[in-house]
């Protein structure tokens, strides 16, 4: 997953993990499994953008992509 943006990593993690997922689990997956070099604070900012635009949804402090909403 070379030359990917933070959005790519975050979206990939949300698709791979069972929704809804804890934020700590998402970060762990991205930083360890995908070997991302971005710092966690940048993922937190991207999460806020995703929540603001409705791409990512929150349910009881767990997150999932809008496309998985039922």
Long-range contacts (C-beta under 8 A, 24 or more apart in sequence): 1-34, 1-35, 1-36, 6-38, 6-42, 6-43, 6-46, 7-46, 7-50, 9-34, 9-36, 9-38, 9-43, 10-43, 10-46, 10-47, 10-50, 10-56, 11-65, 14-56, 14-63, 14-64, 14-65, 15-65, 19-62, 19-63, 19-64, 19-65, 19-68, 20-58, 20-59, 20-60, 20-62, 20-63, 20-64, 21-62, 21-63, 21-64, 22-61, 22-62, 22-63, 23-47, 23-61, 23-62, 23-63, 26-63
